[in-house]
Amino acid sequence: LLELTCKIYSMPKIIIHTNIKNEDIPDDFEEKVAQKVSEVVGYPIEIIYVSVTPGDRMIHNGSRDPMAFVDIDTALKFNEEVNPGYTVKFQEFFTKALNIPLSRLVLHYHDAKVSDYGVYRRAPEYKHEQYFSQ
């Protein structure tokens, strides 16, 4: 069972909470997020999970101005050496995509264990065999 779990690899999970209304978020936003995460952390887009919760009641720095809180969870990718480089890339992407100032974006990285994920992956949905479950 442990060997099977290790072969599953990680599944980057991005949960975005924002007080921006749904109609003000681009229709293809989730796809663009998945593409950016794929570019930055180096996992294929097919194993990336993105969820957006628009219209949240949120406050940051005493203000309810438009903002986003982005939780990014994956295994074997985050640490104090690489996170600053990821931050620059994600800040540029999210502030532009959501039209918010840099001060209204919070990124939170979670370094999960590979064994924290349970998912069934097979062709044709998954194209990269190294990410198939056994």
C-alpha positions in Angstrom: 0.0 0.0 0.0 2.8 2.4 0.8 4.4 1.8 -2.6 1.1 2.5 -4.3 0.7 5.7 -2.4 4.2 6.9 -3.3 3.5 6.2 -7.0 0.5 8.5 -7.0 2.7 11.6 -6.5 1.1 14.9 -5.5 -2.0 16.7 -6.7 -1.5 20.4 -6.5 -4.6 21.9 -4.9 -5.4 25.6 -5.2 -8.2 27.0 -3.2 -9.0 30.6 -3.8 -11.2 32.7 -1.6 -12.1 36.1 -2.8 -14.7 38.8 -2.1 -14.8 39.6 -5.8 -18.2 38.8 -7.3 -18.5 35.8 -9.6 -19.5 37.9 -12.6 -16.3 39.9 -12.2 -14.0 36.9 -12.4 -13.0 35.9 -15.9 -14.8 32.8 -17.2 -11.5 31.0 -17.9 -9.9 31.9 -14.6 -9.6 28.4 -13.2 -7.9 27.2 -16.4 -5.5 30.1 -16.3 -4.7 29.3 -12.6 -4.1 25.7 -13.4 -1.8 26.7 -16.3 0.2 29.1 -14.1 0.6 26.6 -11.3 1.7 24.0 -13.9 4.4 26.4 -15.2 5.6 27.5 -11.7 5.7 24.2 -9.8 6.3 21.9 -12.8 3.4 19.4 -12.6 1.2 18.6 -15.6 -2.0 20.6 -15.8 -4.1 17.4 -15.7 -3.3 16.6 -12.1 -3.9 20.2 -10.8 -7.1 20.9 -8.8 -8.5 24.4 -8.7 -11.4 25.7 -6.7 -12.6 29.3 -6.6 -15.0 30.7 -4.0 -16.2 34.1 -5.1 -18.2 36.6 -3.1 -16.8 35.6 0.3 -17.2 38.0 3.2 -13.6 39.0 3.8 -11.6 41.6 5.6 -7.9 42.2 5.4 -5.9 45.1 6.9 -9.2 46.6 8.1 -10.7 46.8 4.6 -13.3 44.9 2.6 -11.8 46.1 -0.6 -11.4 43.4 -3.3 -8.9 40.8 -2.2 -7.9 37.2 -2.6 -6.6 34.5 -0.3 -4.9 31.8 -2.2 -4.1 28.4 -0.5 -1.6 26.3 -2.6 -1.1 22.8 -1.4 1.3 20.2 -2.9 4.0 17.8 -1.9 7.8 18.2 -2.4 7.7 21.7 -4.0 7.6 24.3 -1.2 10.4 25.4 1.1 12.0 28.6 2.3 14.5 28.7 -0.5 12.0 28.4 -3.5 8.9 30.1 -2.0 10.1 33.7 -2.6 10.5 33.0 -6.3 7.1 31.3 -6.5 5.6 34.3 -4.7 6.9 36.8 -7.3 5.4 34.8 -10.1 2.1 34.1 -8.3 1.7 37.8 -7.2 2.1 39.0 -10.8 -0.4 36.5 -12.1 -3.1 36.9 -9.4 -3.0 40.7 -9.2 -3.3 41.0 -12.9 -5.9 38.2 -13.4 -8.2 39.6 -10.6 -7.4 43.3 -11.0 -6.4 43.8 -7.4 -3.4 45.6 -5.8 -0.5 43.6 -4.5 -1.5 44.5 -0.9 -4.8 42.7 -1.4 -3.4 39.3 -2.2 -2.4 36.7 0.4 -0.6 33.5 -0.7 -0.4 30.5 1.7 1.8 27.6 0.8 1.2 24.2 2.3 3.9 21.5 1.9 1.8 18.3 2.1 3.1 14.8 2.2 2.6 12.6 -0.9 0.6 10.2 1.3 -1.9 13.0 2.0 -3.5 12.4 -1.4 -5.8 9.7 -2.5 -6.8 9.8 -6.2 -7.4 7.3 -9.0 -5.6 8.3 -12.2 -5.7 6.3 -15.5 -5.8 7.1 -19.2 -7.5 8.6 -21.1 -8.0 11.5 -18.6 -4.4 11.4 -17.4 -1.8 11.4 -20.1 1.4 11.1 -18.0 1.9 7.5 -16.9 4.3 8.4 -14.1 1.2 9.9 -12.3 -1.1 6.9 -12.9 -2.3 5.0 -9.8 -1.6 1.3 -9.8 
